[in-house]
Amino acid sequence: MGEQVDWLTAEERTAWLGLNTVMSLLPAALDSDLQGLEGITLFDYHMLAMLSEAPDRELTMTDLAARTSASLSRLSHVVKKLEKRGWVIRSQSAGDARVKIASLTKQGWDAVVKMAPHHVKTVRSLLLESLGDKDIKDLARISRKVVKVLDEDHWVLDEPTSDLAL
């Protein structure tokens, strides 16, 4: 016979369906907003933002893939698209010919500076303004717990936190 299934409780089902709905609706809303603003996706913006925060506004493609939780092939496709806009350039590492570096151009930096205030306002309106301070701390704490299960070496777990306990 089949294995015994440990079905979700009503509360677990409600939590799962809520999270699943947020995972569908929030990225779609942010994508739509950024498409209307600059014709890019949320992933494109996130990649640009990660480069904008990096020292010298550059990362190896491997590090950028880790920062964006993307495969190298997906990242390569997006970098190529953003190279055409003049926002990103790829170059070979001076120290290791096998390593490719993605760098944010001045034009890319200007685009991030232009988009960031609008994007932050949208994130606040779609997510953060509906939450209280405790909710935000809980969301951060819960997100870190889930990330740790999915990828215990994920870079976001190295980011400083306030008083969040895992």
C-alpha positions in Angstrom: 0.0 0.0 0.0 0.9 3.7 0.0 2.8 5.6 2.5 0.8 7.2 5.3 0.4 10.9 4.5 0.7 13.5 7.2 -1.9 15.9 5.8 -1.8 19.6 6.6 -3.8 20.9 9.5 -6.3 23.6 8.8 -3.9 26.2 10.2 -1.0 24.8 8.2 -3.1 24.7 5.0 -4.1 28.4 5.6 -0.5 29.4 6.1 0.7 27.5 3.0 -2.1 28.8 0.7 -1.4 32.3 2.0 2.3 32.0 1.3 1.7 30.4 -2.1 -0.6 33.3 -3.0 1.9 35.9 -1.9 4.7 34.1 -3.9 2.5 34.4 -7.0 0.9 37.8 -6.6 3.7 39.9 -5.2 6.4 39.1 -7.8 3.8 39.6 -10.6 2.8 43.0 -9.2 6.4 44.1 -8.8 7.2 42.8 -12.3 4.3 44.8 -13.8 5.3 47.9 -12.0 9.0 47.7 -13.2 7.8 46.8 -16.7 5.8 50.0 -16.7 8.6 52.1 -15.3 11.6 50.9 -17.3 10.6 47.8 -19.2 12.5 45.4 -17.0 11.5 42.5 -14.7 11.9 42.2 -10.9 14.7 39.7 -11.5 16.5 42.3 -13.8 16.1 45.0 -11.1 17.3 42.7 -8.4 20.4 41.8 -10.4 21.1 45.5 -11.0 20.6 46.2 -7.3 23.0 43.5 -6.2 25.6 45.0 -8.6 24.9 48.5 -7.3 25.6 47.3 -3.7 28.8 45.4 -4.5 32.3 46.9 -4.1 33.2 48.8 -7.3 29.7 47.8 -8.6 31.0 44.5 -9.9 30.7 40.8 -9.1 31.9 37.6 -10.6 29.1 35.9 -12.6 29.2 33.1 -10.0 28.8 35.5 -7.1 26.0 37.4 -8.9 24.2 34.2 -9.6 24.4 33.4 -5.8 23.2 36.9 -4.9 20.2 36.6 -7.3 19.5 32.9 -6.6 19.7 32.2 -10.3 21.4 29.7 -12.5 24.4 30.9 -14.5 22.5 30.3 -17.8 19.5 32.5 -16.7 21.9 35.1 -15.4 23.9 35.1 -18.6 20.8 35.7 -20.6 19.7 38.6 -18.4 23.2 40.2 -18.4 23.2 40.0 -22.2 19.8 41.7 -22.3 21.1 44.5 -20.0 24.4 44.8 -21.9 22.3 45.8 -24.9 20.8 48.6 -22.9 24.3 49.7 -21.8 23.6 49.1 -18.1 26.0 46.1 -17.6 29.2 45.0 -19.1 31.0 41.6 -18.9 34.7 41.2 -18.8 37.3 38.6 -18.1 38.9 38.6 -14.7 42.5 39.8 -14.8 43.4 37.2 -12.2 41.7 34.2 -13.7 40.8 33.9 -17.4 38.0 31.4 -16.5 36.2 34.0 -14.4 33.8 36.5 -15.9 33.0 39.7 -14.2 29.7 41.6 -14.4 30.0 45.3 -13.9 27.3 48.0 -13.6 28.0 50.9 -16.0 27.5 54.5 -15.2 24.3 54.3 -17.3 23.2 51.3 -15.3 24.0 53.1 -12.0 21.9 56.1 -13.2 19.1 53.7 -14.0 19.2 52.1 -10.6 19.3 55.5 -8.9 16.3 56.5 -10.9 14.3 53.3 -10.3 15.2 52.6 -6.6 13.0 55.3 -4.9 10.0 54.2 -7.0 10.7 50.5 -6.3 11.1 51.0 -2.6 7.8 52.9 -2.5 6.1 50.1 -4.3 7.5 47.4 -2.0 6.3 49.5 1.0 2.8 49.9 -0.4 2.4 46.3 -1.6 4.0 44.6 1.4 5.5 46.5 4.3 2.8 49.1 5.0 0.2 46.4 5.7 2.5 45.0 8.4 3.4 46.2 11.9 6.9 46.3 13.3 6.5 42.9 14.9 5.1 41.4 11.7 8.2 42.7 9.8 10.5 41.1 12.3 8.5 37.9 12.2 8.6 37.9 8.4 12.4 38.4 8.4 12.9 35.7 11.0 10.6 33.2 9.3 12.1 34.0 5.9 15.6 33.2 7.2 14.4 29.9 8.7 12.9 28.8 5.4 16.0 29.9 3.4 18.2 28.0 5.8 16.2 24.8 5.0 16.4 25.4 1.3 20.1 26.5 1.2 22.0 26.6 4.4 24.9 28.4 2.7 22.8 31.1 1.1 24.5 34.6 1.2 21.4 36.2 2.7 22.0 34.2 5.9 25.3 36.0 6.3 23.6 39.4 6.2 23.5 41.3 9.5 20.3 41.1 11.4 18.9 43.0 14.3 17.6 40.8 17.1 16.3 38.0 14.9 16.7 34.5 16.3 16.7 31.4 14.2 
